[in-house]
Structure formats: C-alpha cells, structure tokens
Amino acid sequence: MPEVRARRGRRAPVQAKEPEPGRMSLTVPEAAYLLHCHPNTVWALVRSGELKSFQLRRRRLIARATVEELISSGGTTSEAS
C-alpha cells in the first residue's frame, strides 16, 4: 500500500485497522473497523454520547464490550431504547 502523505499543515487520513485479538479497549480506528464505518463516524458517535469512551492520557479509547453491544443491538444504544 502506498504511503499516505498529509498536505502541509494537515494530518494524514486515519485508516481503520483490525484490532488485536484479546484487547479489552479499542482506539477509534479499531472501533471503526469493527463497525464497518469511517473513523469520523465513530468520533461523531463519541461526541454525541451514543458511544461511551474514556481517555487515557492523550488517547481516546472505547471498551470492546461497548462496541459489541452496539453491534448486537443493531446500531442503537441502550440509553436510546
């Protein structure tokens, strides 16, 4: 895969990647991979409160159980039901 270079003053696009098996917390790109969506969509869910997350230093993480719950519920969170 060719290297993606950012334009001057911009970050490189974030690519969704497969999470390591057994990890209990996921990064936003890893959650996007499991949800089959763009990382920006996951960020929007986090900002709206539909997908609970936590911050560890500078990293925003999402519990794998939360993502799996969202998948099993068909895209609706327990608070929205």
N, C-alpha and C positions, 0 to 999 in steps of 0.2 A: 504494500500500500504506500503511495507517495506521501512524503511528509507534508503536513498542512502548516503553512506559514501564515502568521497573522499580519494584517496590514499594520502599518505604523500607528501606534497608539491604541491598538485593539488587541484583545485576547484571541488566541486561536479557538476555533469552534470546538466545543466539547463533544467527544464521541461517546455514545453509550457503549459500555463494555460489560462483559459477562462477569458476575460476581464470583469470588472464590467460594467453593462449597464449604459449608460449615460456619461461615461468618454470621454473627447474630445482628450486626449492623451493616448498613449499606450506604454508600455515597449516593449522591443524586444521579450520576450517570449509571451506576449499577441498578438503582431502582427503576430508572427509565428503561433499561434493558429488559428487566423482568416484566414491566408493564407494557412493553412494546410501544413506547411513545418517545417523544423528544425530551431531553433533559429540561428544556424550558417549560414544558407542560408539568413536569414534576415540581419545578420551582414554583409555578403558579399554584399548584395544589398545596404546597407547604405554606406559601404566603397567605392563602385563603383560610388555612386551618383545617382543610379537608384531609390532609396527610400530616400526622404528627411527626415531629422531628426534634432532634436535640443537637446542641452544639458542643463539640469537644475541641477546645482551643479555637482554631480557625476553621475547622471542618464541620460542615453540616451533615449529620448522619440521620438515617431513618432505620428504625428497627425492622428487621426482615419480617417479623410476625405482623407488623402493621401493613406492609406491602402485600403479604399473603392474604391477610384479612380483606384488603381492598379488592384483590383479585377474586377471592371466593364469594364476596358479596355482589359481584357483578358491577363494580365501579361505584357503589355507594358506601359511604362510611356509616358506622353505627350511630353517630350523632345525627346524621341527616335522615335516618329512617324514622 
